Amino acid sequence: MKSGDLDWSDETADGLVLVRLGLALFAFLLGLPLLLWFCWLRETPIFWRNVGGYPVWFRELVLEAYYPVFGLNAAVMFLYFYLILRVPPRTQRSLRINLAVLALMATALAGAVLFTVADDIEPLLR
């Protein structure tokens, strides 16, 4: 074994599996729903008018927190991917589940980007 290589014991590998599980739960229960909700609110014209009934502080929160929430979700996805590469799942079933979770995270992030970009480009094409 080289001096730079890490020897992953069973306890460490099991701990990293729990970290992956925690990241997935965070992403699907809090991060991605919040990101998609903020994305939808940002692109809804009635949200930015006083007629919509949304308080000013909430509009400012959505305006200021969208990019940090997006960055946090992207960081969670890349960390999840890194952990899959660093300590691969032991069974084929576990690998398929982890790759499906990663694909869902990537799809949600790509959906948020496409929704934002498409809504901004649409007026330019008219």
ZAMARGU-4260 file (C-alpha; in steps of 0.2 Angstrom, whole numbers, plus 5000, padded with zeros to 4 digits):
<rodrens>
0) 5000/5000/5000 | 5007/5017/4995 | 5008/5030/5009 | 4995/5042/5000 | 4982/5028/4999
5) 4968/5027/5012 | 4963/5010/5018 | 4944/5010/5020 | 4939/4999/5035 | 4922/4992/5036
10) 4917/5005/5049 | 4923/5019/5039 | 4914/5013/5023 | 4898/5010/5033 | 4900/5028/5040
15) 4901/5035/5023 | 4886/5025/5017 | 4877/5034/5031 | 4884/5051/5025 | 4877/5047/5008
20) 4860/5043/5015 | 4860/5059/5025 | 4864/5069/5010 | 4851/5061/5000 | 4838/5064/5013
25) 4843/5082/5015 | 4842/5084/4996 | 4825/5076/4994 | 4816/5082/5009 | 4823/5100/5011
30) 4835/5106/4997 | 4827/5101/4981 | 4809/5105/4985 | 4815/5122/4992 | 4825/5126/4976
35) 4811/5121/4964 | 4798/5131/4974 | 4810/5146/4974 | 4812/5144/4955 | 4794/5143/4952
40) 4791/5159/4963 | 4805/5168/4954 | 4798/5165/4937 | 4780/5169/4942 | 4775/5187/4937
45) 4761/5189/4950 | 4774/5185/4964 | 4783/5201/4961 | 4768/5212/4962 | 4760/5219/4977
50) 4743/5212/4971 | 4749/5194/4974 | 4748/5195/4993 | 4766/5190/4996 | 4775/5200/5009
55) 4790/5211/5004 | 4801/5201/5016 | 4797/5185/5008 | 4800/5192/4990 | 4817/5198/4996
60) 4821/5181/5004 | 4817/5172/4988 | 4827/5185/4978 | 4842/5183/4989 | 4842/5165/4994
65) 4839/5157/4977 | 4857/5156/4972 | 4864/5150/4989 | 4851/5136/4989 | 4855/5132/4971
70) 4874/5131/4976 | 4871/5121/4991 | 4861/5108/4981 | 4874/5107/4968 | 4887/5105/4981
75) 4877/5091/4989 | 4875/5082/4973 | 4894/5083/4969 | 4898/5077/4986 | 4886/5063/4984
80) 4894/5058/4967 | 4912/5059/4975 | 4907/5048/4989 | 4900/5035/4977 | 4917/5035/4967
85) 4927/5035/4983 | 4918/5021/4992 | 4908/5011/4979 | 4893/5002/4985 | 4896/4984/4989
90) 4881/4976/4979 | 4874/4979/4962 | 4857/4984/4970 | 4865/4997/4981 | 4875/5004/4966
95) 4859/5005/4956 | 4849/5014/4970 | 4864/5026/4972 | 4865/5030/4954 | 4846/5033/4953
100) 4847/5045/4968 | 4861/5054/4959 | 4851/5055/4943 | 4836/5062/4952 | 4846/5075/4960
105) 4854/5080/4943 | 4837/5080/4935 | 4830/5092/4948 | 4845/5104/4946 | 4844/5103/4928
110) 4825/5106/4928 | 4828/5122/4939 | 4841/5129/4927 | 4831/5125/4912 | 4815/5133/4919
115) 4825/5149/4924 | 4834/5150/4907 | 4819/5146/4896 | 4808/5159/4905 | 4821/5172/4903
120) 4825/5168/4885 | 4806/5167/4880 | 4804/5186/4879 | 4819/5188/4869 | 4813/5176/4855
125) 4796/5186/4853
</rodrens>
